[in-house]
Amino acid sequence: MVRRNRAWDARAALPAEVQRAAYGPSGKGGCLKAADHQLGGDTAPLDFHAFNQLTGTALETSRRTPEVRHALHRWHTCMAKIGFDYPAPYAAADNERWETAEITPAELATARADVTCQKPTRLVKVWAAAETRIQHRLIQQNTDRLREAKARKDRWLAAARRVLRREGRTNHQHHLSDQ
């Protein structure tokens, strides 16, 4: 997530003329559109939404199961006894105080408390089991959609491999002609 945000920040920091050339006035044209067309041609775009939606649904649904709610409550109680008032681990991890260049002593103390409290509450094991169970159900309910998403991805990967092979041959030929 941090790497992706940095990439978006770097993109936003480009000079306006570079952004227009790379992404077009709409943000979806320019060199980006030309590269997408060269890579995929008339291949349907990748369906990231299918995967992301199901992943998000599984996470949120598992968070609301009785066993996970109970484990989260035990984790919260443990953290409170140590002096940290976070409702859940993701609230502790997402604290804006940690957006610093260096790791702070407070951040380390919070991380240590989190690990200390996750062990006896078995939070990770309980949550992973609930989420896995829900993911299996969602996979069964969305088999056709996921197969189509995979087929699209396979077509895009095949197109990328063709471009890379062609580029590799071109670079090899240039290298030989330089000798």
C-alpha positions in Angstrom: 0.0 0.0 0.0 2.8 2.4 0.9 4.6 1.6 -2.4 1.4 2.2 -4.4 0.8 5.5 -2.6 4.3 6.6 -3.4 3.8 5.7 -7.0 0.6 7.8 -7.2 2.4 10.7 -5.3 5.3 10.5 -7.8 2.8 10.5 -10.7 1.0 13.6 -9.3 4.3 15.4 -8.8 5.2 15.1 -12.5 5.2 18.4 -14.5 1.8 19.1 -16.1 3.2 18.6 -19.7 4.7 15.2 -18.7 1.4 14.1 -17.1 -0.5 15.1 -20.3 1.9 13.2 -22.5 1.9 10.1 -20.3 -1.7 10.0 -19.3 -3.6 12.4 -21.6 -5.9 15.1 -20.5 -8.3 12.6 -18.9 -5.7 10.6 -17.1 -6.5 7.5 -19.2 -5.0 8.4 -22.6 -1.6 9.5 -23.8 1.3 7.0 -23.7 -0.5 4.9 -21.1 -3.4 4.2 -23.5 -1.0 3.6 -26.4 1.0 1.1 -24.3 -2.2 -0.6 -23.1 -3.4 -1.0 -26.7 0.0 -2.3 -27.9 0.1 -4.7 -25.0 -3.5 -6.0 -25.0 -4.9 -5.0 -28.3 -8.6 -5.9 -28.2 -8.3 -8.1 -25.1 -10.9 -7.1 -22.5 -9.3 -5.2 -19.6 -8.3 -7.0 -16.5 -11.1 -7.4 -13.9 -9.4 -6.3 -10.7 -12.8 -5.4 -9.3 -13.9 -9.0 -9.1 -10.9 -10.0 -6.9 -10.8 -6.8 -4.9 -14.5 -6.9 -4.1 -14.5 -10.5 -3.0 -11.4 -9.9 -0.9 -13.0 -6.9 0.8 -16.2 -8.8 1.3 -14.4 -11.7 2.9 -12.5 -9.5 5.2 -15.5 -7.4 6.3 -17.7 -10.5 6.7 -15.1 -12.3 8.8 -14.6 -9.3 11.0 -18.3 -9.5 12.0 -18.3 -13.2 12.9 -18.9 -13.9 16.6 -15.5 -15.6 17.0 -13.5 -12.8 15.5 -15.5 -10.1 17.4 -14.8 -12.0 20.6 -11.0 -12.3 19.7 -10.9 -8.6 18.8 -12.6 -7.8 22.2 -10.0 -9.9 24.0 -7.2 -8.2 22.0 -8.6 -4.7 22.8 -8.9 -5.6 26.6 -5.3 -6.8 26.6 -4.0 -3.7 24.8 -6.0 -1.5 27.2 -4.3 -3.2 30.2 -0.9 -2.3 28.7 -2.0 1.3 28.2 -3.1 1.4 24.5 -6.6 2.2 23.5 -7.1 0.8 20.0 -10.3 -1.0 19.0 -8.5 -3.3 16.6 -5.0 -4.0 15.2 -5.7 -2.2 11.9 -6.5 1.0 13.9 -3.2 0.7 15.6 -1.4 0.1 12.3 -3.1 2.9 10.5 -2.4 5.5 13.2 -1.2 8.7 11.4 1.4 9.2 14.1 3.5 6.5 12.4 3.8 8.4 9.1 7.3 9.5 10.0 10.7 9.1 8.3 12.0 7.0 11.2 10.4 4.4 13.5 9.6 6.1 16.8 9.9 4.5 20.2 6.1 4.9 20.6 5.5 3.0 17.4 7.8 0.2 18.5 6.1 0.0 21.9 2.7 -0.2 20.2 3.9 -2.9 17.8 5.3 -4.9 20.7 2.0 -4.6 22.7 0.1 -5.7 19.6 2.2 -8.8 19.2 2.0 -9.5 22.9 -1.8 -9.3 22.8 -2.3 -11.2 19.6 -0.6 -14.4 20.9 -2.9 -15.2 23.9 -6.1 -14.1 22.0 -5.1 -16.2 19.0 -6.5 -13.3 17.0 -4.6 -14.1 13.8 -5.5 -17.8 13.8 -9.2 -17.2 14.6 -9.5 -14.4 12.0 -7.7 -16.4 9.3 -9.9 -19.4 9.9 -13.1 -17.3 9.6 -11.9 -15.4 6.6 -10.7 -18.6 4.8 -14.1 -20.3 5.4 -15.8 -17.2 3.9 -13.4 -17.0 1.0 -14.1 -20.6 0.1 -17.9 -19.9 0.1 -17.4 -16.8 -2.0 -15.2 -18.7 -4.5 -17.9 -21.3 -4.9 -20.6 -18.6 -5.4 -18.5 -16.7 -7.9 -16.8 -19.4 -9.9 -17.9 -18.1 -13.3 -16.8 -14.5 -12.6 -13.5 -15.6 -11.2 -12.8 -18.0 -14.2 -13.5 -15.1 -16.6 -11.2 -12.8 -14.6 -8.5 -15.4 -14.7 -9.0 -15.9 -18.5 -8.6 -12.2 -19.0 -5.5 -12.2 -16.9 -4.1 -15.1 -18.9 -4.7 -13.3 -22.2 -3.0 -10.2 -20.9 0.0 -12.2 -19.6 0.3 -13.9 -23.0 0.3 -10.5 -24.8 2.9 -9.2 -22.4 5.1 -12.3 -23.0 4.8 -11.7 -26.7 5.9 -8.1 -26.4 8.8 -9.1 -24.1 10.0 -11.8 -26.5 9.8 -9.4 -29.4 11.6 -6.7 -27.4 14.2 -9.3 -26.3 14.9 -10.3 -29.9 15.1 -6.6 -30.9 17.5 -5.8 -28.1 19.6 -8.9 -28.9 19.8 -7.9 -32.6 20.8 -4.3 -31.6 23.5 -5.7 -29.3 24.9 -7.9 -32.1 24.9 -5.0 -34.6 26.9 -2.9 -32.1 29.8 -5.4 -32.1 
